Amino acid sequence: MSDTLTPDVIGRRVEVNGEHATVRFAGVVPPVAGPWLGVEWDNPERGKHDGSHEGTVYFKCRHPTGGSFVRPNKVNFGTDFLTAIKNRYVLEDGPEEDRKEQIVTLGNKPVETVGFDSLMKQQSQLSKLQEVSLRNCAVSCAGEKGGVAEACPNIRRVDLSKNLLSSWDEVIHIADQLRHLEVLNLSENKLKFPSGSALTGTFSALKVLVLNQTGITWAEVLRCAAWCPGLEELYLESNNIVISERPTDVLQTVKLLDLSSNQLIDENQLYLIAHLPRLEQLILSDIGISSIHFPDAGIGCKTSMFPSLQYLVVNDNQISQWSFFNELDKLPSLRALSCLRNPLTKEDKEANMTRQLIIASIGQLKTLNKCEILPKERRTAELDYRKAFGNEWKQAGGHQDPDKNRLSEEFLRAHPRYQFLCLKYGAPEDWELKTQQPFMLKNQLLTLKIKYPDQLDQKVLEKQLPGSMTIQKVKGWLSRLLKVPVSDLLLSYESPKEPGIEIKLENDLQSLRFYSVENEDCLLVR
């Protein structure tokens, strides 16, 4: 840009040496002669001050080192949408083809042209475009009116993330010319809202809108949503959003909503979006949530909130209480859950036990942390849960005869599915409720007999092994003991409670506890 300044530069998005900023001031900064631009950097560490110089405040910044003064000729104000597309997608012809002559007839007069083939080829390339990625291409405006619609009318998916767009007006000027636009990514742009409100039809075909790191507010989100009557996916990551009001006439078609890394969202705010009728996927990673409650549903009942929610993501939060998962069992449509890297689900030696407890707590779950829950795993998890808390159930008033059950409210709140598991598998028998170590005690030891059915001369061993020990590690220990390759070993076990029934230990990654191996069981080695 030249040193000549125009009044409309204030608020414009610019690029200086690869860094993005917003123009906050244009004018003279004494005692140095000549025009200056005062900019507020997206990265505050890039700046030098807060917009003040020698006691005079020229502009204000959100960060004390977020501002700088730069010369206009050092600033890139960007390019238009169509030019950026041509720069990226049009294949340049060689010099020989540029000079090729062709005779065409205009009216009744033959005209000699140069480069006509090249022009036709460029137009053909642009008209075929359906997906455009212009990330970090310094796009700042739509360009000549009607130019986009004429050159590339078939575009359906556009990535305009990390550009120099400074207002929704420019986005609307682009979208108005792309009537088939279905996917639009505007992440990392700082957009002012348009002066007018009559925008019906502008985004009529839009299904996916990505607004990560744009600084958008919830009120602005609802305003945007009104322009997109068929919106199905909305991404709002890292915007410091506070959900301030319930969407009534908007977002009613949304199936996926991503609110990740908005640390100001709390449990009460989630109630405001709990009645979106078609919401199937909700992503709440890294929002700091630790609890959730559905007050409209009692113990063992389903909530009316989130009626269509099938997939919930709560990774990287502060979940540390089992009551969180008990509440999720109230969601009527929940089938998949991802809850990685929470205090209660951190990867450690007890990760498998934690998984089993979550499975037992949420009856309709089909997938946990992107791993399918097979019927066998669910059965094992529920039987282990029923046995692990059996003594607590009995002390709280539980009885093998359902008519004599007098369970305390406290137990029912802590284990809302326990009664259902008793109906499904039968109440735990007294012999099952013998005193045992706490269920979650690390490295709980099992005393096992080890037999070799195919080698009758081998002595029966007795060994204590951790219940959390994987089958793979058991095989490794036996391999060293017997001096045979791991691949040659086949393991199974039988219980004195069920003589004659042999259970194969087929999955090397699962633990002894997974297969319900108990004290005094017999490990069979072949």
Rosetta blueprint (number, residue, H / E / L):
1 M L
2 S L
3 D L
4 T L
5 L L
6 T L
7 P H
8 D H
9 V H
10 I L
11 G L
12 R L
13 R E
14 V E
15 E E
16 V E
17 N L
18 G L
19 E E
20 H E
21 A E
22 T E
23 V E
24 R E
25 F E
26 A E
27 G E
28 V E
29 V E
30 P L
31 P L
32 V E
33 A E
34 G E
35 P E
36 W E
37 L E
38 G E
39 V E
40 E E
41 W E
42 D L
43 N L
44 P H
45 E H
46 R H
47 G L
48 K L
49 H E
50 D L
51 G L
52 S E
53 H E
54 E L
55 G L
56 T E
57 V E
58 Y L
59 F L
60 K L
61 C L
62 R L
63 H L
64 P L
65 T L
66 G L
67 G E
68 S E
69 F E
70 V E
71 R L
72 P H
73 N H
74 K H
75 V L
76 N E
77 F L
78 G L
79 T E
80 D E
81 F H
82 L H
83 T H
84 A H
85 I H
86 K H
87 N H
88 R H
89 Y H
90 V L
91 L L
92 E L
93 D L
94 G L
95 P H
96 E H
97 E H
98 D H
99 R L
100 K L
101 E E
102 Q E
103 I E
104 V E
105 T E
106 L E
107 G L
108 N L
109 K E
110 P E
111 V E
112 E E
113 T E
114 V E
115 G L
116 F H
117 D H
118 S H
119 L H
120 M H
121 K H
122 Q H
123 Q H
124 S H
125 Q H
126 L H
127 S H
128 K L
129 L L
130 Q L
131 E E
132 V E
133 S E
134 L L
135 R L
136 N L
137 C L
138 A L
139 V E
140 S E
141 C E
142 A L
143 G L
144 E L
145 K L
146 G L
147 G H
148 V H
149 A H
150 E H
151 A H
152 C L
153 P L
154 N L
155 I L
156 R L
157 R E
158 V E
159 D E
160 L L
161 S L
162 K L
163 N L
164 L L
165 L L
166 S L
167 S E
168 W H
169 D H
170 E H
171 V H
172 I H
173 H H
174 I H
175 A H
176 D L
177 Q L
178 L L
179 R L
180 H L
181 L L
182 E L
183 V E
184 L E
185 N E
186 L L
187 S L
188 E L
189 N L
190 K L
191 L L
192 K E
193 F L
194 P L
195 S L
196 G L
197 S L
198 A L
199 L L
200 T L
201 G L
202 T L
203 F L
204 S L
205 A L
206 L L
207 K L
208 V E
209 L E
210 V E
211 L L
212 N L
213 Q L
214 T L
215 G L
216 I L
217 T L
218 W H
219 A H
220 E H
221 V H
222 L H
223 R H
224 C H
225 A H
226 A H
227 W L
228 C L
229 P L
230 G L
231 L L
232 E L
233 E E
234 L E
235 Y E
236 L L
237 E L
238 S L
239 N L
240 N L
241 I L
242 V L
243 I L
244 S L
245 E L
246 R L
247 P L
248 T L
249 D L
250 V L
251 L L
252 Q L
253 T L
254 V L
255 K L
256 L E
257 L E
258 D E
259 L L
260 S L
261 S L
262 N L
263 Q L
264 L L
265 I L
266 D L
267 E H
268 N H
269 Q H
270 L H
271 Y H
272 L H
273 I H
274 A L
275 H L
276 L L
277 P L
278 R L
279 L L
280 E L
281 Q E
282 L E
283 I E
284 L L
285 S L
286 D L
287 I L
288 G L
289 I L
290 S L
291 S L
292 I L
293 H L
294 F L
295 P L
296 D L
297 A L
298 G L
299 I L
300 G L
301 C L
302 K L
303 T L
304 S L
305 M L
306 F L
307 P L
308 S L
309 L L
310 Q L
311 Y E
312 L E
313 V E
314 V L
315 N L
316 D L
317 N L
318 Q L
319 I L
320 S L
321 Q L
322 W L
323 S H
324 F H
325 F H
326 N H
327 E H
328 L H
329 D L
330 K L
331 L L
332 P L
333 S L
334 L L
335 R L
336 A E
337 L E
338 S E
339 C L
340 L L
341 R L
342 N L
343 P L
344 L L
345 T L
346 K L
347 E L
348 D L
349 K L
350 E L
351 A H
352 N H
353 M H
354 T H
355 R H
356 Q H
357 L H
358 I H
359 I H
360 A H
361 S H
362 I L
363 G L
364 Q L
365 L L
366 K L
367 T E
368 L E
369 N L
370 K L
371 C E
372 E E
373 I L
374 L L
375 P H
376 K H
377 E H
378 R H
379 R H
380 T H
381 A H
382 E H
383 L H
384 D H
385 Y H
386 R H
387 K H
388 A H
389 F L
390 G H
391 N H
392 E H
393 W H
394 K H
395 Q H
396 A L
397 G L
398 G L
399 H L
400 Q L
401 D L
402 P H
403 D H
404 K H
405 N L
406 R L
407 L L
408 S L
409 E H
410 E H
411 F H
412 L H
413 R H
414 A H
415 H L
416 P L
417 R L
418 Y H
419 Q H
420 F H
421 L H
422 C H
423 L H
424 K H
425 Y H
426 G L
427 A L
428 P L
429 E L
430 D H
431 W H
432 E H
433 L H
434 K L
435 T L
436 Q L
437 Q L
438 P L
439 F L
440 M L
441 L L
442 K L
443 N L
444 Q L
445 L E
446 L E
447 T E
448 L E
449 K E
450 I E
451 K E
452 Y L
453 P L
454 D L
455 Q L
456 L L
457 D L
458 Q L
459 K L
460 V L
461 L E
462 E E
463 K E
464 Q E
465 L E
466 P E
467 G L
468 S L
469 M L
470 T E
471 I H
472 Q H
473 K H
474 V H
475 K H
476 G H
477 W H
478 L H
479 S H
480 R H
481 L H
482 L H
483 K L
484 V L
485 P L
486 V H
487 S H
488 D H
489 L L
490 L L
491 L E
492 S E
493 Y E
494 E E
495 S L
496 P L
497 K L
498 E L
499 P L
500 G L
501 I L
502 E E
503 I E
504 K E
505 L L
506 E L
507 N L
508 D L
509 L L
510 Q L
511 S E
512 L L
513 R H
514 F H
515 Y H
516 S L
517 V L
518 E L
519 N L
520 E L
521 D L
522 C E
523 L E
524 L E
525 V E
526 R L
